[in-house]
Amino acid sequence: MNTVLQYLQQRNPLLFYAGLTNFFLGIVCRALMLVDRRELMGVSLWLKPFKFFISIFILQWTMALYLGYLQFPTATRIYCIVLVTVMAIEMIAITWQASFGRLSHFNVSSPFNGALFTIMGIAIFTFTVWTAVIGTYFFVQSAPEGLPLGYWWGIRLGIVLFVVFALEGGLMAARLQHTVGAPDGGPGIPMLNWSRNHGDLRIAHFVGMHALQVLPLLGYFIWKRPFEIMIAAAVYGILAVYVFIRSLGGKPLFW
């Protein structure tokens, strides 16, 4: 573990410390969930910031690891700046709105709230496009010597699925809600808060984007040959699409 942390810190200090900051801010939000009893749509005001801070921490450390393999320093540096800047904008907006007991996403109840939501959308779209761009460099560059080819292909295909299902967020933004078949805010799965009774577009969003971690892990430890991880990626992608179609039909994750 210490070796991995040292590697991340040395190879990409920007993403290392940005991720660490998000982790600690997530812990602060978790503590606030215990002392601030205010709720929004049936859950703690601080649940959403907590989930986003931890998700961004995982994303930033994941990309710090992968980007350490790339031999395109200028593209890597620009991408890291975009990633840190966009996520800072996102979390300032989410935390600000939460502190006042207001929704951050899908909130167009006033010109200010609508403008904030629009800024968040533009920022995330910009980051997603840049992730697609940086993903092309992983396809251009051959795997570094000593890395399992399945791992390298896992990174490549993980980025592809990440981008596809990140763009799915645009559908939720267009609908101004993530629940299908009912308004947002009904009974949800503990912590994740996905709808227990209706379709929820956040599930496919989550599953698809976390291909970024799942596929490289499978390629490193289990399926180390390219064709094996390609099959695994196809199966994983089909699963994410299935969950997406199921949610569009208004059906919950569990029967």
C-alpha positions as CSV (number, residue, x, y, z in Angstrom):
1,M,0.0,0.0,0.0
2,N,2.8,2.4,0.9
3,T,4.5,1.7,-2.4
4,V,1.3,2.5,-4.3
5,L,0.8,5.8,-2.4
6,Q,4.4,6.8,-2.9
7,Y,4.0,6.1,-6.6
8,L,0.9,8.2,-6.9
9,Q,2.4,11.0,-4.9
10,Q,5.6,11.1,-7.0
11,R,4.1,10.6,-10.4
12,N,1.1,12.8,-10.1
13,P,1.2,15.1,-7.0
14,L,-1.7,17.2,-8.3
15,L,-4.2,14.3,-8.5
16,F,-2.7,12.7,-5.4
17,Y,-3.3,15.7,-3.1
18,A,-6.6,16.6,-4.8
19,G,-7.9,13.1,-4.2
20,L,-6.7,13.2,-0.7
21,T,-8.5,16.5,-0.1
22,N,-11.7,15.1,-1.5
23,F,-11.3,12.0,0.8
24,F,-11.0,14.1,3.9
25,L,-13.9,16.4,2.9
26,G,-16.0,13.3,2.4
27,I,-15.2,12.2,5.9
28,V,-16.2,15.7,7.1
29,C,-19.6,15.3,5.3
30,R,-20.0,11.8,6.9
31,A,-19.5,13.4,10.3
32,L,-22.0,16.2,9.5
33,M,-24.6,13.5,8.6
34,L,-24.3,12.4,12.3
35,V,-24.7,15.9,13.9
36,D,-26.8,17.8,11.4
37,R,-30.2,16.2,11.3
38,R,-31.7,18.2,8.4
39,E,-33.0,16.2,5.5
40,L,-33.7,16.8,1.8
41,M,-36.1,14.5,0.0
42,G,-36.0,12.0,2.9
43,V,-32.2,11.7,3.3
44,S,-29.5,13.7,5.1
45,L,-28.5,17.0,3.4
46,W,-24.9,15.8,3.5
47,L,-25.3,12.4,1.9
48,K,-24.9,13.6,-1.6
49,P,-21.7,15.7,-0.9
50,F,-20.3,12.7,0.9
51,K,-21.0,10.3,-2.0
52,F,-19.6,12.8,-4.5
53,F,-16.4,13.6,-2.5
54,I,-15.6,9.9,-2.1
55,S,-16.4,9.1,-5.8
56,I,-14.1,12.0,-6.9
57,F,-11.4,10.8,-4.6
58,I,-11.5,7.3,-6.2
59,L,-11.6,8.9,-9.7
60,Q,-8.6,11.2,-9.1
61,W,-6.4,8.4,-7.6
62,T,-7.5,6.0,-10.4
63,M,-6.5,8.5,-13.1
64,A,-3.3,9.4,-11.2
65,L,-2.3,5.7,-11.5
66,Y,-3.2,5.3,-15.2
67,L,-1.8,8.6,-16.4
68,G,1.6,7.6,-14.9
69,Y,1.9,5.2,-17.8
70,L,1.4,7.8,-20.5
71,Q,4.3,9.3,-22.4
72,F,2.4,12.4,-23.4
73,P,3.3,15.0,-20.7
74,T,1.5,18.0,-22.1
75,A,-1.8,16.2,-22.7
76,T,-1.5,14.6,-19.3
77,R,-0.9,17.9,-17.6
78,I,-3.8,19.6,-19.3
79,Y,-6.1,16.7,-18.4
80,C,-5.1,16.8,-14.7
81,I,-5.8,20.5,-14.5
82,V,-9.2,20.0,-16.2
83,L,-10.1,17.2,-13.8
84,V,-9.2,19.1,-10.7
85,T,-10.8,22.3,-11.8
86,V,-14.1,20.7,-12.9
87,M,-14.5,18.6,-9.8
88,A,-13.8,21.6,-7.6
89,I,-16.5,23.5,-9.4
90,E,-18.9,20.6,-9.0
91,M,-18.2,20.1,-5.3
92,I,-18.4,23.8,-4.4
93,A,-21.8,23.9,-6.1
94,I,-23.1,20.7,-4.5
95,T,-21.8,21.5,-1.0
96,W,-23.0,25.1,-1.2
97,Q,-26.5,24.1,-2.1
98,A,-26.6,21.3,0.5
99,S,-25.6,23.7,3.2
100,F,-28.7,25.7,2.5
101,G,-31.0,22.7,2.2
102,R,-31.3,23.0,-1.6
103,L,-31.0,20.6,-4.5
104,S,-27.9,21.0,-6.6
105,H,-28.8,18.8,-9.6
106,F,-32.0,19.4,-11.6
107,N,-32.7,22.6,-9.6
108,V,-34.1,25.3,-11.9
109,S,-36.4,26.8,-9.2
110,S,-34.7,30.2,-9.6
111,P,-32.4,32.0,-12.0
112,F,-29.5,31.5,-9.6
113,N,-30.2,27.8,-9.1
114,G,-30.7,27.3,-12.8
115,A,-27.5,29.0,-13.6
116,L,-25.6,27.0,-11.1
117,F,-27.0,23.8,-12.5
118,T,-26.0,24.9,-16.0
119,I,-22.5,25.7,-15.0
120,M,-22.2,22.2,-13.4
121,G,-23.4,20.6,-16.6
122,I,-21.0,22.5,-18.8
123,A,-18.1,21.7,-16.5
124,I,-18.9,18.0,-16.4
125,F,-19.4,17.8,-20.1
126,T,-16.0,19.5,-20.7
127,F,-14.4,17.0,-18.4
128,T,-16.1,14.1,-20.2
129,V,-14.8,15.3,-23.6
130,W,-11.3,15.6,-22.2
131,T,-11.5,12.1,-20.8
132,A,-12.4,10.9,-24.3
133,V,-9.5,12.8,-25.6
134,I,-7.0,11.4,-23.1
135,G,-8.5,7.9,-23.7
136,T,-7.3,8.1,-27.3
137,Y,-3.7,8.4,-26.1
138,F,-4.0,5.1,-24.4
139,F,-5.0,3.5,-27.7
140,V,-2.1,5.3,-29.5
141,Q,0.5,4.2,-27.0
142,S,1.6,0.6,-26.7
143,A,1.5,-1.0,-23.2
144,P,4.6,-0.2,-21.1
145,E,7.0,-3.1,-20.8
146,G,6.1,-5.5,-18.0
147,L,2.4,-4.5,-17.8
148,P,-0.1,-7.3,-18.6
149,L,-1.8,-6.6,-21.9
150,G,-5.2,-7.4,-20.4
151,Y,-4.6,-4.6,-17.8
152,W,-3.7,-2.1,-20.6
153,W,-6.8,-3.1,-22.6
154,G,-8.8,-2.9,-19.4
155,I,-7.7,0.7,-19.0
156,R,-8.6,1.5,-22.6
157,L,-12.0,-0.1,-22.5
158,G,-12.7,1.1,-19.0
159,I,-12.3,4.7,-20.3
160,V,-14.6,4.0,-23.2
161,L,-17.4,2.8,-21.0
162,F,-16.7,5.6,-18.5
163,V,-17.2,8.2,-21.2
164,V,-20.3,6.5,-22.6
165,F,-22.1,6.3,-19.3
166,A,-20.9,9.7,-18.1
167,L,-22.8,11.1,-21.1
168,E,-25.9,9.3,-19.9
169,G,-26.0,12.0,-17.2
170,G,-27.2,14.3,-20.0
171,L,-30.4,12.3,-20.2
172,M,-31.1,12.8,-16.5
173,A,-30.3,16.5,-16.9
174,A,-32.8,16.8,-19.8
175,R,-35.5,15.0,-17.7
176,L,-34.6,17.1,-14.6
177,Q,-34.8,13.9,-12.5
178,H,-33.2,10.5,-12.2
179,T,-36.2,8.4,-11.2
180,V,-38.4,6.9,-13.9
181,G,-42.0,6.2,-13.0
182,A,-42.2,8.5,-10.0
183,P,-40.8,11.8,-8.7
184,D,-37.4,11.8,-7.2
185,G,-37.2,11.3,-3.4
186,G,-39.0,8.1,-2.8
187,P,-37.6,5.2,-0.7
188,G,-34.1,4.3,-1.6
189,I,-31.4,1.7,-1.1
190,P,-29.4,2.6,2.0
191,M,-26.4,5.0,1.4
192,L,-26.6,4.7,-2.4
193,N,-30.2,6.0,-2.3
194,W,-31.2,4.4,-5.6
195,S,-35.0,4.0,-5.9
196,R,-36.3,0.7,-4.4
197,N,-39.6,0.9,-6.2
198,H,-39.0,2.5,-9.6
199,G,-36.5,2.9,-12.3
200,D,-33.4,4.9,-11.4
201,L,-31.0,6.2,-14.2
202,R,-28.2,6.7,-11.6
203,I,-27.6,2.9,-11.4
204,A,-26.4,2.5,-15.0
205,H,-24.5,5.7,-14.6
206,F,-22.7,4.3,-11.6
207,V,-22.2,0.8,-13.1
208,G,-20.9,2.0,-16.5
209,M,-18.5,4.7,-15.1
210,H,-17.0,2.3,-12.6
211,A,-15.8,0.1,-15.5
212,L,-12.8,2.5,-15.1
213,Q,-11.8,0.5,-12.0
214,V,-13.4,-2.9,-12.6
215,L,-12.0,-3.7,-16.0
216,P,-8.3,-2.9,-15.3
217,L,-8.5,-4.9,-12.1
218,L,-9.9,-7.9,-13.9
219,G,-7.2,-7.4,-16.6
220,Y,-4.4,-7.2,-14.1
221,F,-5.4,-10.1,-11.8
222,I,-7.6,-12.5,-13.8
223,W,-7.9,-12.1,-17.5
224,K,-4.5,-10.9,-18.6
225,R,-4.8,-11.5,-22.4
226,P,-6.4,-8.9,-24.6
227,F,-9.2,-11.1,-26.0
228,E,-10.2,-12.2,-22.5
229,I,-10.6,-8.7,-21.2
230,M,-12.4,-7.7,-24.4
231,I,-15.0,-10.4,-23.7
232,A,-15.3,-9.3,-20.1
233,A,-15.7,-5.6,-21.2
234,A,-18.5,-6.7,-23.6
235,V,-20.3,-8.6,-20.9
236,Y,-19.9,-5.7,-18.5
237,G,-21.1,-3.2,-21.1
238,I,-24.2,-5.4,-21.8
239,L,-24.9,-5.5,-18.1
240,A,-24.8,-1.7,-17.8
241,V,-27.0,-1.3,-20.9
242,Y,-29.5,-3.9,-19.4
243,V,-29.6,-1.9,-16.2
244,F,-30.1,1.3,-18.2
245,I,-33.0,-0.2,-20.3
246,R,-34.6,-1.7,-17.1
247,S,-34.4,1.7,-15.5
248,L,-36.0,3.4,-18.5
249,G,-38.8,1.0,-18.2
250,G,-39.5,2.2,-14.7
251,K,-38.3,-1.0,-13.0
252,P,-36.2,-1.0,-9.9
253,L,-32.8,-2.7,-9.6
254,F,-34.2,-5.5,-7.5
255,W,-37.5,-7.2,-8.2
